[in-house]
């Protein structure tokens, strides 16, 4: 309808007013991206809140590692993934960026070790064979226990190129051994107790002074309780050959120790420690041999010196000093010196004694010497030398010619004036070998006095006479002997013919034997008659009796 114009007289109509509803400035369509954005933000926040710390691990090489695939495993449980692999500033190392799970954030702390698990072959055996199918992964080892704050305190680590020999979660104890040298030991070498493998070598390093090697070993539980405060460790590597007065001895722990080395120990219970188990990280000495480890406590060393005027070939440094079958010490040094008085060389043998091995006698002398302010060793040796103590070289083994020194009493030895010196001079006597040589020399001297030339001339004369006699026997006696044998043969033939069964001699002999038999029967009858009629010797024989009548008497 049109609007009416006023004053025109005509009915005018106004234009219709169209009112439009005002629309909202924000469309509902925008709610979708806003909600999506909020959901994404919540996911990001949630992921950020659930994400663990990012750590970096340095390795020499990234062999077997893959971004997004290689896992970090602690006790075979996946605790993270490798995010990136790069280089350090000078590209000498490979830096692996990895993300740990939030629940194990406390593993990112000092003392945690990382290494790449891959197939390896070492002295302890073959490991990591499972990675041939699953691929390499990064192993994690950390101290037991958990930080209550569950926060990472360290984010940069140096990865191990060799897996640790023993992880921290393995039950047992670690011990530190001090040795003069490493020998054939290596990481993974076994530790034996009574020839049973109870542990292994887990590390070694030079001492700070450079004068020794510190070897770290681990003994598994429950066998770690056998490592007491008095335990003795020794190097059991290879084969121990020893040739001494007892002959040839061969010792070894096992075939494995012969190839890769090994350590053995034995607990020595004493009154001081009572056989108590040693604490973890305790320190012990690593002896080179079992004999050295099991030797009695040496105590205070006492130096001595001996002079030998004879040859000492076969005596070496380390040879024992024997007293009544007990080793009191060892030879430490052998030198040669010259005596201007006799114009001869002689040998000076230095040795170390351990008087405490004499037991109660030394303890009593030590207590008395302490009261007088004197050295126990000087006093004890002074008394023993006064009563005939002397040093003598003896043969330990006839096969090898080895010598050792014996301290023994020689009552008939020439007295000496003992003077305390440092080292103490021990008088010596000739050894058994020298005495044997002297006896041989005496025998040779006596043999030299035998007139072999005269004996040879007499023997030559005797042989000449014997030759003449043999010629005479051959030319004169032999023909006569042959004739005599011929005549004897003829005589034997005559005797055989004489003794033949049909010869006259056997026939006559048989007749004679028959007559002798008859005569013997007659004599026997006469004897019977005389026995019955003895009066016949006086009266003679009477008339023969008539058969059937009584005896006839004249």
KOLLUM-694260 format. One record per residue (C-alpha): residue number from 1; residue in one letter; x, y, z. Coordinates in steps of 0.001 Angstrom, whole numbers, padded with zeros to 6 digits. Example, Ala and Ser with C-alpha at 12.3 -4.5 7.8 and 13.67 -1.06 7.14 Angstrom:
  pos  code       px       py       pz
    1     a   012300  -004500   007800
    2     s   013670  -001060   007140
END
This chain:
  pos  code       px       py       pz
    1     x   000000   000000   000000
    2     x   001294   003469  -001025
    3     x   001610   006282   001461
    4     x  -000869   009219   001189
    5     x   000545   012631   000417
    6     x  -000870   015216   002854
    7     x  -002673   018264   001428
    8     x  -003302   016745  -001951
    9     x  -006827   015885  -001255
   10     x  -006275   012561  -002450
   11     x  -006010   009716  -000095
   12     x  -002472   008920   000108
   13     x  -001027   005725   001490
   14     x   002343   005354   003310
   15     x   004955   002864   002060
   16     x   005067  -000243   004145
   17     x   007904  -000384   006623
   18     x   009881  -003490   006427
   19     x   011709  -004383   009636
   20     x   014489  -006982   009525
   21     x   015615  -009080   012468
   22     x   019254  -008429   013409
   23     x   021469  -011524   012897
   24     x   024218  -012777   015415
   25     x   027754  -011652   014630
   26     x   029322  -015189   015423
   27     x   028147  -018148   013449
   28     x   027538  -021435   015102
   29     x   029714  -023040   012503
   30     x   032752  -021718   014254
   31     x   032014  -023811   017300
   32     x   033258  -026914   015534
   33     x   036864  -025757   015029
   34     x   036854  -024145   018428
   35     x   035823  -027400   020070
   36     x   038350  -029299   017976
   37     x   041022  -026832   018953
   38     x   040120  -027183   022609
   39     x   040200  -030956   022337
   40     x   043547  -030859   020565
   41     x   044890  -028482   023173
   42     x   043681  -030778   025918
   43     x   045353  -033705   024196
   44     x   048567  -031724   023871
   45     x   048404  -030729   027510
   46     x   047620  -034275   028500
   47     x   050459  -035634   026363
   48     x   052801  -033009   027746
   49     x   051779  -033821   031287
   50     x   052221  -037581   030681
   51     x   055478  -037275   028757
   52     x   058725  -038230   030458
   53     x   062059  -036432   030266
   54     x   064111  -036273   027086
   55     x   067659  -037516   027580
   56     x   070713  -037678   025355
   57     x   073098  -040623   025232
   58     x   076509  -040568   023519
   59     x   077834  -043670   021742
   60     x   080769  -044345   019454
   61     x   078453  -045674   016762
   62     x   074725  -045926   016027
   63     x   074930  -049489   014711
   64     x   071528  -051175   014932
   65     x   069661  -048056   016188
   66     x   066593  -046686   014354
   67     x   064580  -043548   015058
   68     x   061111  -044302   016337
   69     x   061760  -048069   016534
   70     x   064666  -048686   018884
   71     x   063433  -049057   022438
   72     x   064944  -048403   025830
   73     x   064459  -051406   028123
   74     x   064872  -051677   031860
   75     x   064604  -055274   033122
   76     x   063197  -056171   029670
   77     x   060368  -053595   030059
   78     x   059972  -050876   027423
   79     x   060520  -047501   029136
   80     x   061266  -045242   026160
   81     x   061953  -044807   022471
   82     x   064722  -043242   020404
   83     x   063492  -039896   018949
   84     x   066504  -038793   016931
   85     x   070102  -039644   016157
   86     x   072779  -037053   015450
   87     x   076367  -036035   016085
   88     x   078091  -033953   018683
   89     x   079913  -030734   017799
   90     x   083127  -032404   016528
   91     x   081304  -035513   015216
   92     x   083437  -037817   017338
   93     x   080359  -039272   019016
   94     x   076830  -040218   018036
   95     x   074205  -038511   020188
   96     x   070954  -040414   020629
   97     x   067928  -038406   021804
   98     x   065446  -040606   023641
   99     x   062280  -040055   025610
  100     x   061662  -041873   028862
  101     x   058253  -042775   030217
  102     x   057060  -040428   032936
  103     x   056705  -043176   035553
  104     x   060433  -043958   035277
  105     x   061654  -040366   035200
  106     x   063730  -041027   038283
  107     x   065969  -043382   036216
  108     x   067497  -040263   034655
  109     x   069948  -039783   037493
  110     x   073611  -040211   038333
  111     x   074758  -043855   038242
  112     x   072376  -045029   035507
  113     x   074100  -046842   032657
  114     x   073008  -047200   029019
  115     x   074413  -049559   026386
  116     x   073355  -051041   023066
  117     x   072282  -054676   023324
  118     x   073375  -056598   020268
  119     x   074849  -060097   019709
  120     x   078250  -060299   021429
  121     x   080862  -062977   021969
  122     x   083269  -062574   024886
  123     x   085020  -064641   027553
  124     x   081790  -064995   029542
  125     x   079902  -066499   026584
  126     x   077437  -065390   023902
  127     x   074855  -062713   024750
  128     x   072167  -060726   022921
  129     x   071080  -063514   020582
  130     x   067451  -062405   020954
  131     x   068217  -059209   019059
  132     x   068798  -061204   015879
  133     x   065006  -061228   015406
  134     x   063777  -058224   017396
  135     x   066602  -055836   016540
  136     x   069013  -053992   018796
  137     x   067769  -052010   021776
  138     x   069296  -049824   024481
  139     x   069659  -051550   027831
  140     x   069277  -049583   031040
  141     x   070765  -050348   034441
  142     x   070301  -048259   037575
  143     x   070710  -048510   041307
  144     x   067850  -050101   043175
  145     x   065418  -047778   044907
  146     x   063283  -044927   043664
  147     x   063523  -041183   044078
  148     x   060372  -040064   045855
  149     x   060324  -036877   043814
  150     x   060150  -038938   040582
  151     x   062098  -036249   038764
  152     x   064975  -036466   036327
  153     x   068187  -035090   037810
  154     x   070507  -035838   034877
  155     x   069759  -035579   031150
  156     x   073123  -036248   029456
  157     x   074819  -039656   029660
  158     x   077869  -041419   028247
  159     x   076774  -044783   026882
  160     x   078782  -047939   027591
  161     x   080357  -049660   024627
  162     x   080574  -052932   026587
  163     x   077608  -054133   028668
  164     x   078232  -054153   032425
  165     x   079324  -057557   033671
  166     x   076902  -057326   036591
  167     x   073771  -055210   036823
  168     x   072779  -053410   040007
  169     x   069740  -055595   040568
  170     x   071838  -058776   040801
  171     x   072049  -060176   044332
  172     x   075564  -060388   045714
  173     x   078511  -058273   046810
  174     x   081335  -056440   045105
  175     x   084893  -056665   046400
  176     x   088097  -054877   045427
  177     x   091320  -056863   045016
  178     x   094784  -055336   044853
  179     x   097323  -057188   042691
  180     x   100862  -056502   041507
  181     x   099765  -057111   037894
  182     x   096649  -058161   035982
  183     x   098058  -061386   034590
  184     x   095616  -063087   032223
  185     x   092495  -061779   033978
  186     x   089814  -059982   031993
  187     x   086279  -058743   032482
  188     x   084104  -061824   032795
  189     x   086839  -064085   034185
  190     x   085277  -066491   036719
  191     x   085688  -066401   040490
  192     x   085980  -069851   042138
  193     x   085314  -071104   045652
  194     x   086290  -074752   046154
  195     x   086452  -075059   042338
  196     x   082827  -073879   041966
  197     x   082090  -070760   039898
  198     x   080521  -068260   042321
  199     x   081183  -064925   040608
  200     x   083164  -063027   038004
  201     x   085576  -060184   037402
  202     x   083598  -057018   036573
  203     x   086341  -054444   036165
  204     x   089970  -053461   036644
  205     x   092055  -050301   036651
  206     x   095508  -049093   037594
  207     x   095948  -047834   041115
  208     x   096371  -044076   041506
  209     x   100014  -044610   042387
  210     x   100595  -046822   039344
  211     x   102241  -049457   041515
  212     x   099377  -051960   041513
  213     x   096205  -053032   039726
  214     x   092792  -052836   041365
  215     x   090561  -055712   040259
  216     x   086839  -055529   041058
  217     x   085017  -058844   041473
  218     x   081399  -059744   042132
  219     x   080339  -062795   044152
  220     x   076731  -063912   043727
  221     x   074418  -064455   046655
  222     x   074184  -066602   048712
  223     x   077836  -067557   048143
  224     x   078991  -064039   049069
  225     x   078654  -065026   052728
  226     x   081718  -067266   052329
  227     x   083897  -064213   051706
  228     x   084942  -063499   055287
  229     x   087215  -060839   056701
  230     x   090050  -063359   056626
  231     x   089504  -064524   053035
  232     x   092543  -065045   050825
  233     x   092280  -064441   047054
  234     x   094793  -065664   044487
  235     x   095191  -065644   040723
  236     x   094048  -069046   039447
  237     x   094737  -068333   035775
  238     x   096293  -070937   033487
  239     x   098255  -073881   034898
  240     x   100534  -073606   037905
  241     x   103658  -075730   037461
  242     x   106069  -076044   040361
  243     x   109189  -078171   040684
  244     x   110634  -078400   044172
  245     x   111799  -080919   046716
  246     x   108386  -082590   046552
  247     x   108684  -083150   042797
  248     x   106563  -081820   039942
  249     x   103154  -080391   040849
  250     x   100460  -079170   038447
  251     x   097486  -077122   039677
  252     x   094543  -075576   037844
  253     x   090984  -074603   038790
  254     x   089233  -075574   035541
  255     x   089631  -075668   031780
  256     x   087891  -072278   031604
  257     x   090448  -070666   033902
  258     x   093226  -072058   031707
  259     x   091769  -070200   028704
  260     x   090317  -066959   030139
  261     x   091930  -066718   033564
  262     x   090238  -066747   036914
  263     x   090337  -065842   040599
  264     x   089957  -068271   043496
  265     x   089516  -067617   047184
  266     x   089311  -069484   050439
  267     x   088069  -068219   053766
  268     x   090557  -068451   056616
  269     x   088780  -068228   059937
  270     x   090807  -066595   062669
  271     x   090232  -065616   066260
  272     x   090413  -061965   065279
  273     x   087567  -061882   062749
  274     x   085667  -064967   063929
  275     x   084891  -065939   060368
  276     x   082421  -063055   059927
  277     x   081258  -062262   056395
  278     x   083075  -059339   054823
  279     x   081041  -056217   053962
  280     x   080447  -055135   050373
  281     x   083290  -053208   048702
  282     x   085814  -054681   051154
  283     x   089447  -054637   050013
  284     x   091697  -057713   049806
  285     x   095127  -058585   048426
  286     x   095266  -060746   045306
  287     x   098175  -063193   045692
  288     x   099951  -064589   042618
  289     x   099688  -068245   043672
  290     x   097688  -070443   045995
  291     x   100771  -071268   048063
  292     x   101459  -067587   048671
  293     x   097839  -066976   049636
  294     x   097706  -069832   052147
  295     x   101084  -069115   053740
  296     x   101104  -068322   057441
  297     x   101178  -064650   058412
  298     x   104727  -063470   057923
  299     x   104948  -060799   060590
  300     x   107997  -058584   060754
  301     x   110706  -059341   058190
  302     x   114253  -059918   059446
  303     x   117170  -059614   056961
  304     x   120162  -061988   057071
  305     x   123292  -062501   054981
  306     x   125302  -065653   054285
  307     x   128736  -066158   052719
  308     x   129383  -069268   050643
  309     x   132885  -070067   049412
  310     x   131694  -072869   047127
  311     x   129684  -072835   043919
  312     x   126022  -071879   044355
  313     x   124911  -073010   040919
  314     x   121242  -073997   041230
  315     x   120412  -071442   043924
  316     x   117982  -068775   042706
  317     x   116201  -065773   044132
  318     x   113078  -066995   045910
  319     x   114656  -070264   047086
  320     x   113349  -071259   050536
  321     x   115223  -070957   053803
  322     x   114400  -074187   055640
  323     x   114554  -074815   059384
  324     x   113444  -078230   060662
  325     x   111170  -078626   057648
  326     x   109551  -075182   058062
  327     x   110145  -072408   055563
  328     x   111359  -069424   057593
  329     x   112005  -067146   054627
  330     x   113304  -066799   051094
  331     x   116423  -065756   049259
  332     x   116116  -062140   048111
  333     x   119457  -061365   046449
  334     x   122642  -063095   045261
  335     x   125884  -061173   044704
  336     x   129545  -061948   044035
  337     x   132399  -060417   046065
  338     x   136192  -060720   046317
  339     x   138270  -061567   049372
  340     x   141695  -059862   049162
  341     x   143082  -062044   051960
  342     x   142465  -065347   050197
  343     x   142532  -063918   046661
  344     x   139298  -065730   045903
  345     x   135759  -064827   044924
  346     x   132866  -065784   047136
  347     x   129072  -065474   047022
  348     x   126951  -063263   049259
  349     x   123369  -064498   049636
  350     x   120831  -062115   051184
  351     x   117588  -063511   052543
  352     x   114585  -062469   054582
  353     x   113462  -064443   057613
  354     x   110131  -064279   059411
  355     x   110951  -065284   062999
  356     x   107284  -065285   064030
  357     x   106977  -068614   062228
  358     x   109008  -070138   065059
  359     x   105936  -069756   067250
  360     x   106058  -069631   071027
  361     x   109861  -069579   071262
  362     x   110056  -066334   069355
  363     x   107242  -064805   071388
  364     x   109074  -065517   074641
  365     x   112341  -064113   073303
  366     x   110510  -061074   071966
  367     x   108934  -060341   075339
  368     x   112295  -060599   077101
  369     x   114046  -058526   074469
  370     x   111384  -055833   074711
  371     x   112111  -055439   078423
  372     x   115844  -055059   077730
  373     x   115338  -052806   074718
  374     x   116950  -055311   072360
  375     x   115848  -056679   068980
  376     x   114193  -060071   069332
  377     x   115663  -061391   066098
  378     x   119232  -060490   067040
  379     x   118926  -062074   070445
  380     x   117334  -065269   069155
  381     x   119834  -065775   066324
  382     x   122750  -064928   068636
  383     x   121817  -067727   071021
  384     x   121198  -070207   068181
  385     x   124509  -069394   066454
  386     x   126320  -069858   069759
  387     x   124882  -073371   069998
  388     x   125904  -074343   066466
  389     x   123343  -072818   064093
  390     x   124837  -072737   060596
  391     x   123598  -072293   057034
  392     x   124188  -075028   054466
  393     x   123334  -075496   050799
  394     x   121441  -078660   049949
  395     x   119999  -080169   046805
  396     x   116236  -079818   046539
  397     x   115824  -081864   043362
  398     x   118407  -084139   041773
  399     x   116641  -083878   038414
  400     x   116792  -080088   038124
  401     x   119781  -079432   040371
  402     x   117911  -076812   042397
  403     x   119443  -075765   045705
  404     x   117948  -074374   048875
  405     x   119381  -073090   052166
  406     x   119039  -075042   055386
  407     x   119489  -073571   058865
  408     x   120490  -076433   061133
  409     x   122492  -077195   064264
  410     x   126049  -078449   063734
  411     x   127494  -079170   067215
  412     x   130956  -079889   065797
  413     x   131090  -076656   063808
  414     x   133917  -074232   064476
  415     x   132849  -071592   067034
  416     x   132360  -068057   065730
  417     x   132151  -064701   067439
  418     x   128620  -063405   066880
  419     x   128241  -059655   066410
  420     x   124801  -058035   065886
  421     x   124794  -056414   062453
  422     x   122222  -055352   059902
  423     x   121733  -057648   058118
  424     x   122768  -060414   060521
  425     x   125637  -062565   059218
  426     x   124867  -066291   059499
  427     x   127985  -068517   059400
  428     x   127946  -071337   056850
  429     x   129326  -074865   056497
  430     x   130118  -076780   053292
  431     x   127145  -078438   051716
  432     x   126563  -082125   051109
  433     x   127461  -081650   047469
  434     x   130845  -080228   048390
  435     x   131475  -083110   050767
  436     x   130553  -085541   048005
  437     x   132899  -083758   045626
  438     x   135683  -083979   048233
  439     x   135087  -087690   048661
  440     x   135159  -088164   044910
  441     x   138401  -086178   044779
  442     x   139927  -088411   047464
  443     x   138870  -091505   045553
  444     x   140369  -090122   042366
  445     x   143606  -089306   044208
  446     x   143827  -092882   045493
  447     x   143124  -094218   042033
  448     x   145952  -092046   040682
  449     x   148365  -093778   043091
  450     x   147627  -097204   041610
  451     x   150661  -098298   039373
  452     x   148660  -098976   036261
  453     x   151883  -099057   034118
  454     x   153477  -101824   036192
  455     x   150204  -103709   036305
  456     x   150038  -103417   032544
  457     x   153574  -104781   032089
  458     x   152843  -107711   034427
  459     x   149608  -108361   032618
  460     x   151440  -108283   029294
  461     x   154028  -110813   030600
  462     x   151264  -113034   031947
  463     x   149453  -112939   028632
  464     x   152706  -113895   026817
  465     x   153273  -116871   029129
  466     x   149674  -117896   028704
  467     x   150099  -117788   024937
  468     x   153174  -120034   025108
  469     x   151355  -122450   027366
  470     x   148416  -122612   024971
  471     x   150820  -123345   022049
  472     x   152439  -126134   024028
  473     x   149101  -127608   024924
  474     x   148050  -127483   021318
  475     x   151199  -129134   019969
  476     x   152124  -131625   022702
  477     x   149310  -132268   025098
  478     x   146511  -132356   022553
  479     x   147922  -135356   020490
  480     x   148651  -137311   023661
  481     x   145178  -136607   024923
  482     x   143704  -137837   021675
  483     x   145690  -141160   021947
  484     x   144573  -141527   025555
  485     x   140978  -141064   024556
  486     x   141359  -143632   021804
  487     x   142805  -146212   024209
  488     x   140055  -145480   026694
  489     x   137506  -146071   023968
  490     x   139069  -149465   023171
  491     x   139096  -150415   026853
  492     x   135452  -149566   027194
  493     x   134694  -151748   024152
  494     x   136541  -154710   025768
  495     x   134665  -154191   029001
  496     x   131378  -154158   027132
  497     x   132238  -157437   025383
  498     x   133315  -158943   028702
  499     x   130050  -157962   030347
  500     x   127826  -159263   027529
  501     x   125018  -161637   028546
  502     x   126461  -164563   026585
  503     x   130045  -164030   027738
  504     x   131840  -166442   030084
  505     x   132159  -163954   032927
  506     x   128415  -163503   033494
  507     x   127832  -167317   033163
  508     x   130556  -168195   035665
  509     x   129375  -165478   037940
  510     x   125852  -166916   037906
  511     x   127173  -170440   038787
  512     x   129261  -169018   041599
  513     x   126216  -167260   042970
  514     x   124274  -170552   042919
  515     x   127033  -172372   044854
  516     x   127150  -169559   047348
  517     x   123394  -169914   047760
  518     x   123701  -173635   048458
  519     x   126496  -173029   050973
  520     x   124348  -170450   052695
  521     x   121449  -172935   052992
  522     x   123819  -175540   054488
  523     x   125101  -173077   057033
  524     x   121547  -172093   057925
  525     x   120630  -175802   058457
  526     x   123739  -176306   060594
  527     x   122862  -173347   062672
  528     x   119338  -174617   063195
  529     x   120682  -178013   064278
  530     x   123167  -176538   066710
  531     x   120476  -174352   068125
  532     x   118349  -177448   068817
  533     x   121267  -179746   069859
  534     x   124010  -177578   071308
  535     x   125616  -180644   072979
  536     x   126563  -181865   069534
  537     x   129504  -179534   069676
  538     x   130942  -181694   072479
  539     x   129536  -185147   071827
  540     x   129215  -185050   068135
  541     x   126175  -185919   066140
  542     x   124253  -188979   067353
  543     x   122314  -191548   065347
  544     x   119545  -190306   063217
  545     x   116186  -190733   064927
  546     x   113759  -193394   063767
  547     x   110606  -191925   062404
  548     x   107765  -192257   064870
  549     x   109995  -193010   067856
  550     x   111171  -190705   070543
  551     x   114573  -189115   070704
  552     x   117602  -191404   070762
  553     x   120122  -190790   073488
  554     x   123485  -192551   073699
END
